[in-house]
Amino acid sequence: MITAEATGPLVVEVIDDGPGIPATERERVFGRFVRLDPSRGQPAASSGLGLAIAREIAAAHGATVVLTEAEGGGTRAVVTFPRVRLR
C-alpha cells in the first residue's frame, strides 16, 4: 500500500503472510549476509543481502525502513520517504 498526502511523508507498506520475523531479529536482518534459521524454509539461493540493500537505497534517498509484525502474522515493512518540495 502506498499513502501520500499533500503534505507529510510518502509511505510504502509491504506486508507478507509468511512466518514473520521475531522482534529480537528485526534490526539484525538488515545486516549483510544475515539469514535467519535455515529451518524456516528459506531457499538455498538466498544470500541475505536483500534487506541490507533495500535499507541502503532507502537511506540514500533520505528514507527509513522499519520492520514490524503484520496484523494476523507475517512481516510488515514500512518505507517512509520525506516530502520533498519541487521547485
Gaussian input, Z-matrix of N, CA and C with variables (Angstrom, degrees):
# hf/3-21g

backbone

0 1
 N
 C     1     B1
 C     2     B2     1     A1
 N     3     B3     2     A2     1     D1
 C     4     B4     3     A3     2     D2
 C     5     B5     4     A4     3     D3
 N     6     B6     5     A5     4     D4
 C     7     B7     6     A6     5     D5
 C     8     B8     7     A7     6     D6
 N     9     B9     8     A8     7     D7
 C    10    B10     9     A9     8     D8
 C    11    B11    10    A10     9     D9
 N    12    B12    11    A11    10    D10
 C    13    B13    12    A12    11    D11
 C    14    B14    13    A13    12    D12
 N    15    B15    14    A14    13    D13
 C    16    B16    15    A15    14    D14
 C    17    B17    16    A16    15    D15
 N    18    B18    17    A17    16    D16
 C    19    B19    18    A18    17    D17
 C    20    B20    19    A19    18    D18
 N    21    B21    20    A20    19    D19
 C    22    B22    21    A21    20    D20
 C    23    B23    22    A22    21    D21
 N    24    B24    23    A23    22    D22
 C    25    B25    24    A24    23    D23
 C    26    B26    25    A25    24    D24
 N    27    B27    26    A26    25    D25
 C    28    B28    27    A27    26    D26
 C    29    B29    28    A28    27    D27
 N    30    B30    29    A29    28    D28
 C    31    B31    30    A30    29    D29
 C    32    B32    31    A31    30    D30
 N    33    B33    32    A32    31    D31
 C    34    B34    33    A33    32    D32
 C    35    B35    34    A34    33    D33
 N    36    B36    35    A35    34    D34
 C    37    B37    36    A36    35    D35
 C    38    B38    37    A37    36    D36
 N    39    B39    38    A38    37    D37
 C    40    B40    39    A39    38    D38
 C    41    B41    40    A40    39    D39
 N    42    B42    41    A41    40    D40
 C    43    B43    42    A42    41    D41
 C    44    B44    43    A43    42    D42
 N    45    B45    44    A44    43    D43
 C    46    B46    45    A45    44    D44
 C    47    B47    46    A46    45    D45
 N    48    B48    47    A47    46    D46
 C    49    B49    48    A48    47    D47
 C    50    B50    49    A49    48    D48
 N    51    B51    50    A50    49    D49
 C    52    B52    51    A51    50    D50
 C    53    B53    52    A52    51    D51
 N    54    B54    53    A53    52    D52
 C    55    B55    54    A54    53    D53
 C    56    B56    55    A55    54    D54
 N    57    B57    56    A56    55    D55
 C    58    B58    57    A57    56    D56
 C    59    B59    58    A58    57    D57
 N    60    B60    59    A59    58    D58
 C    61    B61    60    A60    59    D59
 C    62    B62    61    A61    60    D60
 N    63    B63    62    A62    61    D61
 C    64    B64    63    A63    62    D62
 C    65    B65    64    A64    63    D63
 N    66    B66    65    A65    64    D64
 C    67    B67    66    A66    65    D65
 C    68    B68    67    A67    66    D66
 N    69    B69    68    A68    67    D67
 C    70    B70    69    A69    68    D68
 C    71    B71    70    A70    69    D69
 N    72    B72    71    A71    70    D70
 C    73    B73    72    A72    71    D71
 C    74    B74    73    A73    72    D72
 N    75    B75    74    A74    73    D73
 C    76    B76    75    A75    74    D74
 C    77    B77    76    A76    75    D75
 N    78    B78    77    A77    76    D76
 C    79    B79    78    A78    77    D77
 C    80    B80    79    A79    78    D78
 N    81    B81    80    A80    79    D79
 C    82    B82    81    A81    80    D80
 C    83    B83    82    A82    81    D81
 N    84    B84    83    A83    82    D82
 C    85    B85    84    A84    83    D83
 C    86    B86    85    A85    84    D84
 N    87    B87    86    A86    85    D85
 C    88    B88    87    A87    86    D86
 C    89    B89    88    A88    87    D87
 N    90    B90    89    A89    88    D88
 C    91    B91    90    A90    89    D89
 C    92    B92    91    A91    90    D90
 N    93    B93    92    A92    91    D91
 C    94    B94    93    A93    92    D92
 C    95    B95    94    A94    93    D93
 N    96    B96    95    A95    94    D94
 C    97    B97    96    A96    95    D95
 C    98    B98    97    A97    96    D96
 N    99    B99    98    A98    97    D97
 C   100   B100    99    A99    98    D98
 C   101   B101   100   A100    99    D99
 N   102   B102   101   A101   100   D100
 C   103   B103   102   A102   101   D101
 C   104   B104   103   A103   102   D102
 N   105   B105   104   A104   103   D103
 C   106   B106   105   A105   104   D104
 C   107   B107   106   A106   105   D105
 N   108   B108   107   A107   106   D106
 C   109   B109   108   A108   107   D107
 C   110   B110   109   A109   108   D108
 N   111   B111   110   A110   109   D109
 C   112   B112   111   A111   110   D110
 C   113   B113   112   A112   111   D111
 N   114   B114   113   A113   112   D112
 C   115   B115   114   A114   113   D113
 C   116   B116   115   A115   114   D114
 N   117   B117   116   A116   115   D115
 C   118   B118   117   A117   116   D116
 C   119   B119   118   A118   117   D117
 N   120   B120   119   A119   118   D118
 C   121   B121   120   A120   119   D119
 C   122   B122   121   A121   120   D120
 N   123   B123   122   A122   121   D121
 C   124   B124   123   A123   122   D122
 C   125   B125   124   A124   123   D123
 N   126   B126   125   A125   124   D124
 C   127   B127   126   A126   125   D125
 C   128   B128   127   A127   126   D126
 N   129   B129   128   A128   127   D127
 C   130   B130   129   A129   128   D128
 C   131   B131   130   A130   129   D129
 N   132   B132   131   A131   130   D130
 C   133   B133   132   A132   131   D131
 C   134   B134   133   A133   132   D132
 N   135   B135   134   A134   133   D133
 C   136   B136   135   A135   134   D134
 C   137   B137   136   A136   135   D135
 N   138   B138   137   A137   136   D136
 C   139   B139   138   A138   137   D137
 C   140   B140   139   A139   138   D138
 N   141   B141   140   A140   139   D139
 C   142   B142   141   A141   140   D140
 C   143   B143   142   A142   141   D141
 N   144   B144   143   A143   142   D142
 C   145   B145   144   A144   143   D143
 C   146   B146   145   A145   144   D144
 N   147   B147   146   A146   145   D145
 C   148   B148   147   A147   146   D146
 C   149   B149   148   A148   147   D147
 N   150   B150   149   A149   148   D148
 C   151   B151   150   A150   149   D149
 C   152   B152   151   A151   150   D150
 N   153   B153   152   A152   151   D151
 C   154   B154   153   A153   152   D152
 C   155   B155   154   A154   153   D153
 N   156   B156   155   A155   154   D154
 C   157   B157   156   A156   155   D155
 C   158   B158   157   A157   156   D156
 N   159   B159   158   A158   157   D157
 C   160   B160   159   A159   158   D158
 C   161   B161   160   A160   159   D159
 N   162   B162   161   A161   160   D160
 C   163   B163   162   A162   161   D161
 C   164   B164   163   A163   162   D162
 N   165   B165   164   A164   163   D163
 C   166   B166   165   A165   164   D164
 C   167   B167   166   A166   165   D165
 N   168   B168   167   A167   166   D166
 C   169   B169   168   A168   167   D167
 C   170   B170   169   A169   168   D168
 N   171   B171   170   A170   169   D169
 C   172   B172   171   A171   170   D170
 C   173   B173   172   A172   171   D171
 N   174   B174   173   A173   172   D172
 C   175   B175   174   A174   173   D173
 C   176   B176   175   A175   174   D174
 N   177   B177   176   A176   175   D175
 C   178   B178   177   A177   176   D176
 C   179   B179   178   A178   177   D177
 N   180   B180   179   A179   178   D178
 C   181   B181   180   A180   179   D179
 C   182   B182   181   A181   180   D180
 N   183   B183   182   A182   181   D181
 C   184   B184   183   A183   182   D182
 C   185   B185   184   A184   183   D183
 N   186   B186   185   A185   184   D184
 C   187   B187   186   A186   185   D185
 C   188   B188   187   A187   186   D186
 N   189   B189   188   A188   187   D187
 C   190   B190   189   A189   188   D188
 C   191   B191   190   A190   189   D189
 N   192   B192   191   A191   190   D190
 C   193   B193   192   A192   191   D191
 C   194   B194   193   A193   192   D192
 N   195   B195   194   A194   193   D193
 C   196   B196   195   A195   194   D194
 C   197   B197   196   A196   195   D195
 N   198   B198   197   A197   196   D196
 C   199   B199   198   A198   197   D197
 C   200   B200   199   A199   198   D198
 N   201   B201   200   A200   199   D199
 C   202   B202   201   A201   200   D200
 C   203   B203   202   A202   201   D201
 N   204   B204   203   A203   202   D202
 C   205   B205   204   A204   203   D203
 C   206   B206   205   A205   204   D204
 N   207   B207   206   A206   205   D205
 C   208   B208   207   A207   206   D206
 C   209   B209   208   A208   207   D207
 N   210   B210   209   A209   208   D208
 C   211   B211   210   A210   209   D209
 C   212   B212   211   A211   210   D210
 N   213   B213   212   A212   211   D211
 C   214   B214   213   A213   212   D212
 C   215   B215   214   A214   213   D213
 N   216   B216   215   A215   214   D214
 C   217   B217   216   A216   215   D215
 C   218   B218   217   A217   216   D216
 N   219   B219   218   A218   217   D217
 C   220   B220   219   A219   218   D218
 C   221   B221   220   A220   219   D219
 N   222   B222   221   A221   220   D220
 C   223   B223   222   A222   221   D221
 C   224   B224   223   A223   222   D222
 N   225   B225   224   A224   223   D223
 C   226   B226   225   A225   224   D224
 C   227   B227   226   A226   225   D225
 N   228   B228   227   A227   226   D226
 C   229   B229   228   A228   227   D227
 C   230   B230   229   A229   228   D228
 N   231   B231   230   A230   229   D229
 C   232   B232   231   A231   230   D230
 C   233   B233   232   A232   231   D231
 N   234   B234   233   A233   232   D232
 C   235   B235   234   A234   233   D233
 C   236   B236   235   A235   234   D234
 N   237   B237   236   A236   235   D235
 C   238   B238   237   A237   236   D236
 C   239   B239   238   A238   237   D237
 N   240   B240   239   A239   238   D238
 C   241   B241   240   A240   239   D239
 C   242   B242   241   A241   240   D240
 N   243   B243   242   A242   241   D241
 C   244   B244   243   A243   242   D242
 C   245   B245   244   A244   243   D243
 N   246   B246   245   A245   244   D244
 C   247   B247   246   A246   245   D245
 C   248   B248   247   A247   246   D246
 N   249   B249   248   A248   247   D247
 C   250   B250   249   A249   248   D248
 C   251   B251   250   A250   249   D249
 N   252   B252   251   A251   250   D250
 C   253   B253   252   A252   251   D251
 C   254   B254   253   A253   252   D252
 N   255   B255   254   A254   253   D253
 C   256   B256   255   A255   254   D254
 C   257   B257   256   A256   255   D255
 N   258   B258   257   A257   256   D256
 C   259   B259   258   A258   257   D257
 C   260   B260   259   A259   258   D258

   B1=1.4293
   B2=1.5263
   B3=1.3000
   B4=1.4524
   B5=1.5241
   B6=1.3366
   B7=1.4556
   B8=1.5246
   B9=1.3061
   B10=1.4642
   B11=1.5159
   B12=1.2877
   B13=1.4548
   B14=1.5236
   B15=1.3146
   B16=1.4617
   B17=1.5262
   B18=1.3224
   B19=1.4620
   B20=1.5171
   B21=1.2960
   B22=1.4568
   B23=1.5173
   B24=1.3119
   B25=1.4577
   B26=1.5289
   B27=1.3167
   B28=1.4636
   B29=1.5246
   B30=1.3154
   B31=1.4645
   B32=1.5320
   B33=1.3281
   B34=1.4594
   B35=1.5206
   B36=1.3365
   B37=1.4650
   B38=1.5130
   B39=1.3276
   B40=1.4638
   B41=1.5227
   B42=1.3256
   B43=1.4663
   B44=1.5177
   B45=1.3449
   B46=1.4652
   B47=1.5204
   B48=1.3080
   B49=1.4623
   B50=1.5227
   B51=1.3314
   B52=1.4590
   B53=1.5215
   B54=1.3276
   B55=1.4581
   B56=1.5237
   B57=1.3110
   B58=1.4592
   B59=1.5138
   B60=1.3080
   B61=1.4598
   B62=1.5224
   B63=1.3286
   B64=1.4641
   B65=1.5299
   B66=1.3179
   B67=1.4607
   B68=1.5236
   B69=1.3171
   B70=1.4664
   B71=1.5268
   B72=1.3252
   B73=1.4591
   B74=1.5273
   B75=1.3155
   B76=1.4761
   B77=1.5195
   B78=1.2988
   B79=1.4697
   B80=1.5203
   B81=1.3061
   B82=1.4701
   B83=1.5214
   B84=1.3312
   B85=1.4677
   B86=1.5290
   B87=1.3406
   B88=1.4596
   B89=1.5290
   B90=1.3218
   B91=1.4602
   B92=1.5230
   B93=1.3092
   B94=1.4707
   B95=1.5233
   B96=1.3150
   B97=1.4628
   B98=1.5224
   B99=1.3270
   B100=1.4619
   B101=1.5194
   B102=1.3146
   B103=1.4628
   B104=1.5076
   B105=1.3098
   B106=1.4578
   B107=1.5152
   B108=1.2889
   B109=1.4594
   B110=1.5233
   B111=1.3455
   B112=1.4750
   B113=1.5282
   B114=1.3259
   B115=1.4638
   B116=1.5246
   B117=1.3570
   B118=1.4615
   B119=1.5234
   B120=1.3128
   B121=1.4629
   B122=1.5141
   B123=1.3298
   B124=1.4606
   B125=1.5223
   B126=1.3262
   B127=1.4530
   B128=1.5250
   B129=1.3157
   B130=1.4576
   B131=1.5244
   B132=1.3168
   B133=1.4596
   B134=1.5254
   B135=1.3128
   B136=1.4590
   B137=1.5187
   B138=1.3439
   B139=1.4597
   B140=1.5230
   B141=1.3284
   B142=1.4503
   B143=1.5178
   B144=1.3276
   B145=1.4631
   B146=1.5225
   B147=1.3114
   B148=1.4646
   B149=1.5142
   B150=1.3296
   B151=1.4617
   B152=1.5214
   B153=1.3267
   B154=1.4685
   B155=1.5273
   B156=1.3146
   B157=1.4651
   B158=1.5224
   B159=1.3268
   B160=1.4719
   B161=1.5229
   B162=1.3237
   B163=1.4668
   B164=1.5321
   B165=1.3176
   B166=1.4690
   B167=1.5308
   B168=1.3215
   B169=1.4717
   B170=1.5213
   B171=1.3318
   B172=1.4658
   B173=1.5290
   B174=1.3194
   B175=1.4675
   B176=1.5267
   B177=1.3181
   B178=1.4658
   B179=1.5237
   B180=1.3301
   B181=1.4647
   B182=1.5302
   B183=1.3228
   B184=1.4583
   B185=1.5126
   B186=1.3210
   B187=1.4686
   B188=1.5210
   B189=1.3212
   B190=1.4638
   B191=1.5236
   B192=1.3229
   B193=1.4666
   B194=1.5193
   B195=1.3270
   B196=1.4592
   B197=1.5205
   B198=1.3169
   B199=1.4649
   B200=1.5194
   B201=1.3213
   B202=1.4541
   B203=1.5202
   B204=1.3089
   B205=1.4656
   B206=1.5193
   B207=1.3146
   B208=1.4679
   B209=1.5238
   B210=1.3103
   B211=1.4578
   B212=1.5207
   B213=1.3064
   B214=1.4579
   B215=1.5195
   B216=1.3219
   B217=1.4634
   B218=1.5151
   B219=1.2962
   B220=1.4559
   B221=1.5179
   B222=1.3083
   B223=1.4616
   B224=1.5145
   B225=1.3241
   B226=1.4612
   B227=1.5226
   B228=1.3365
   B229=1.4590
   B230=1.5196
   B231=1.3218
   B232=1.4591
   B233=1.5257
   B234=1.3264
   B235=1.4588
   B236=1.5295
   B237=1.3270
   B238=1.4638
   B239=1.5238
   B240=1.3353
   B241=1.4599
   B242=1.5207
   B243=1.3373
   B244=1.4610
   B245=1.5221
   B246=1.3122
   B247=1.4656
   B248=1.5190
   B249=1.3192
   B250=1.4497
   B251=1.5139
   B252=1.2912
   B253=1.4567
   B254=1.5264
   B255=1.3085
   B256=1.4653
   B257=1.5123
   B258=1.2978
   B259=1.4672
   B260=1.4923
   A1=107.07
   A2=117.34
   A3=123.19
   A4=107.80
   A5=115.66
   A6=119.31
   A7=108.97
   A8=115.03
   A9=120.64
   A10=108.01
   A11=114.79
   A12=121.56
   A13=107.36
   A14=117.25
   A15=120.59
   A16=110.67
   A17=116.37
   A18=121.74
   A19=107.13
   A20=116.54
   A21=120.20
   A22=111.43
   A23=116.29
   A24=120.85
   A25=113.33
   A26=114.49
   A27=122.41
   A28=105.51
   A29=116.91
   A30=121.18
   A31=109.70
   A32=115.23
   A33=122.05
   A34=107.26
   A35=116.30
   A36=121.28
   A37=109.54
   A38=115.41
   A39=121.63
   A40=106.33
   A41=115.88
   A42=121.03
   A43=108.92
   A44=115.57
   A45=118.73
   A46=109.32
   A47=115.56
   A48=119.95
   A49=111.29
   A50=116.10
   A51=121.22
   A52=111.77
   A53=116.36
   A54=120.35
   A55=113.92
   A56=117.98
   A57=121.26
   A58=111.92
   A59=115.42
   A60=122.44
   A61=106.60
   A62=117.29
   A63=119.37
   A64=111.16
   A65=117.31
   A66=122.18
   A67=111.42
   A68=117.56
   A69=121.29
   A70=113.13
   A71=117.90
   A72=122.30
   A73=113.26
   A74=118.18
   A75=121.45
   A76=113.90
   A77=119.76
   A78=120.18
   A79=110.23
   A80=116.39
   A81=120.99
   A82=112.44
   A83=118.10
   A84=120.14
   A85=112.92
   A86=117.80
   A87=120.36
   A88=111.79
   A89=117.48
   A90=120.90
   A91=110.28
   A92=115.25
   A93=119.61
   A94=110.40
   A95=115.17
   A96=125.11
   A97=113.45
   A98=117.25
   A99=120.65
   A100=108.53
   A101=115.01
   A102=121.94
   A103=106.87
   A104=116.44
   A105=119.63
   A106=109.24
   A107=116.01
   A108=123.47
   A109=111.95
   A110=118.05
   A111=120.49
   A112=113.74
   A113=117.44
   A114=119.31
   A115=111.82
   A116=117.48
   A117=120.92
   A118=111.25
   A119=117.40
   A120=119.98
   A121=114.51
   A122=118.32
   A123=119.56
   A124=109.07
   A125=116.44
   A126=118.81
   A127=110.80
   A128=116.89
   A129=121.76
   A130=111.70
   A131=118.04
   A132=121.50
   A133=112.92
   A134=118.62
   A135=121.44
   A136=109.80
   A137=116.17
   A138=119.68
   A139=112.78
   A140=117.78
   A141=120.09
   A142=113.13
   A143=116.99
   A144=120.80
   A145=113.66
   A146=118.82
   A147=122.61
   A148=115.31
   A149=117.73
   A150=120.08
   A151=111.78
   A152=117.26
   A153=120.11
   A154=109.81
   A155=116.80
   A156=121.20
   A157=110.31
   A158=116.93
   A159=120.69
   A160=110.85
   A161=116.96
   A162=119.94
   A163=110.97
   A164=117.52
   A165=120.59
   A166=111.26
   A167=117.08
   A168=120.08
   A169=109.98
   A170=116.40
   A171=120.13
   A172=110.33
   A173=117.24
   A174=121.36
   A175=111.08
   A176=117.45
   A177=120.99
   A178=111.54
   A179=116.43
   A180=121.95
   A181=111.59
   A182=116.88
   A183=121.00
   A184=114.03
   A185=117.24
   A186=121.54
   A187=111.21
   A188=115.09
   A189=122.05
   A190=109.17
   A191=116.04
   A192=122.14
   A193=107.15
   A194=116.50
   A195=122.21
   A196=108.18
   A197=116.22
   A198=121.71
   A199=109.64
   A200=115.65
   A201=122.15
   A202=107.96
   A203=115.82
   A204=120.30
   A205=109.05
   A206=115.95
   A207=120.45
   A208=109.37
   A209=115.10
   A210=119.63
   A211=108.61
   A212=117.47
   A213=121.40
   A214=112.94
   A215=118.48
   A216=122.31
   A217=111.41
   A218=116.42
   A219=120.59
   A220=111.36
   A221=115.62
   A222=121.51
   A223=110.29
   A224=114.93
   A225=122.27
   A226=106.74
   A227=116.54
   A228=121.99
   A229=107.45
   A230=116.12
   A231=121.64
   A232=108.28
   A233=115.65
   A234=122.00
   A235=106.30
   A236=116.40
   A237=121.31
   A238=109.69
   A239=114.99
   A240=122.06
   A241=108.70
   A242=117.21
   A243=118.30
   A244=109.96
   A245=115.67
   A246=121.20
   A247=107.76
   A248=116.03
   A249=121.77
   A250=108.10
   A251=116.58
   A252=120.88
   A253=109.18
   A254=115.70
   A255=120.59
   A256=109.93
   A257=116.21
   A258=119.99
   A259=110.82
   D1=138.96
   D2=176.79
   D3=-119.43
   D4=129.20
   D5=177.38
   D6=-124.71
   D7=139.06
   D8=177.35
   D9=-150.84
   D10=134.47
   D11=176.28
   D12=-109.35
   D13=172.19
   D14=177.08
   D15=-61.22
   D16=-31.37
   D17=174.84
   D18=-127.81
   D19=162.17
   D20=179.35
   D21=94.90
   D22=178.49
   D23=-174.46
   D24=-76.65
   D25=162.87
   D26=170.33
   D27=-94.78
   D28=127.10
   D29=-176.21
   D30=-120.15
   D31=128.37
   D32=176.53
   D33=-115.89
   D34=125.63
   D35=178.43
   D36=-115.98
   D37=132.85
   D38=175.10
   D39=-122.53
   D40=125.08
   D41=-177.13
   D42=-123.28
   D43=133.03
   D44=174.17
   D45=-118.69
   D46=167.95
   D47=-178.22
   D48=-114.41
   D49=25.40
   D50=179.07
   D51=-76.29
   D52=-161.44
   D53=-176.78
   D54=-72.44
   D55=-10.92
   D56=-179.90
   D57=82.67
   D58=172.48
   D59=178.17
   D60=-119.20
   D61=124.38
   D62=179.89
   D63=-56.36
   D64=144.96
   D65=-178.29
   D66=-54.30
   D67=-35.72
   D68=-178.61
   D69=-70.31
   D70=-13.73
   D71=-177.33
   D72=-107.89
   D73=-5.98
   D74=-170.26
   D75=-64.51
   D76=-31.47
   D77=175.35
   D78=-82.69
   D79=-38.50
   D80=-176.95
   D81=-61.00
   D82=-34.15
   D83=-176.03
   D84=-67.97
   D85=-9.83
   D86=175.84
   D87=-83.27
   D88=-4.48
   D89=177.06
   D90=-75.66
   D91=153.45
   D92=178.90
   D93=-69.40
   D94=137.60
   D95=176.91
   D96=66.29
   D97=17.61
   D98=178.10
   D99=-84.78
   D100=124.77
   D101=173.57
   D102=-128.22
   D103=138.25
   D104=178.02
   D105=-75.48
   D106=-179.77
   D107=-177.90
   D108=-42.64
   D109=122.27
   D110=-178.89
   D111=-60.51
   D112=-19.70
   D113=179.12
   D114=-71.78
   D115=-4.80
   D116=178.56
   D117=-77.51
   D118=0.83
   D119=175.01
   D120=86.58
   D121=21.74
   D122=177.97
   D123=-72.16
   D124=142.12
   D125=177.14
   D126=-66.16
   D127=146.81
   D128=-178.38
   D129=-61.00
   D130=-23.56
   D131=-177.39
   D132=-75.58
   D133=-9.65
   D134=-179.70
   D135=-67.21
   D136=131.26
   D137=-179.00
   D138=-99.46
   D139=-13.48
   D140=-177.84
   D141=79.22
   D142=23.81
   D143=-179.16
   D144=-105.74
   D145=-18.17
   D146=-171.80
   D147=-54.40
   D148=-51.61
   D149=-178.17
   D150=-71.26
   D151=-33.49
   D152=177.11
   D153=-63.56
   D154=-44.41
   D155=179.30
   D156=-66.08
   D157=-43.75
   D158=-179.97
   D159=-58.88
   D160=-43.97
   D161=-178.81
   D162=-67.56
   D163=-39.20
   D164=179.45
   D165=-65.80
   D166=-41.39
   D167=177.85
   D168=-65.40
   D169=-44.16
   D170=178.81
   D171=-59.84
   D172=-46.12
   D173=-179.23
   D174=-61.66
   D175=-36.50
   D176=178.71
   D177=-63.19
   D178=-21.06
   D179=178.73
   D180=-105.47
   D181=12.93
   D182=178.50
   D183=78.36
   D184=14.82
   D185=-176.47
   D186=-101.09
   D187=165.26
   D188=174.81
   D189=-120.11
   D190=154.25
   D191=174.82
   D192=-126.96
   D193=126.37
   D194=-179.27
   D195=-130.54
   D196=138.50
   D197=176.13
   D198=-106.03
   D199=136.64
   D200=174.52
   D201=-137.04
   D202=179.05
   D203=175.42
   D204=-84.41
   D205=134.97
   D206=176.78
   D207=-78.58
   D208=150.69
   D209=176.15
   D210=-60.96
   D211=126.64
   D212=-179.00
   D213=86.67
   D214=6.08
   D215=-179.86
   D216=106.18
   D217=175.73
   D218=-177.58
   D219=83.61
   D220=-168.62
   D221=-177.34
   D222=-121.44
   D223=143.09
   D224=176.30
   D225=-118.36
   D226=119.33
   D227=176.00
   D228=-103.90
   D229=128.91
   D230=-179.67
   D231=-118.79
   D232=118.81
   D233=177.02
   D234=-107.79
   D235=122.37
   D236=-176.79
   D237=-118.05
   D238=117.90
   D239=178.67
   D240=-101.83
   D241=135.38
   D242=176.24
   D243=-68.89
   D244=150.94
   D245=177.40
   D246=-71.82
   D247=129.86
   D248=177.83
   D249=-113.22
   D250=127.39
   D251=178.80
   D252=-87.18
   D253=120.38
   D254=178.87
   D255=-87.07
   D256=145.22
   D257=-179.54
   D258=-94.75

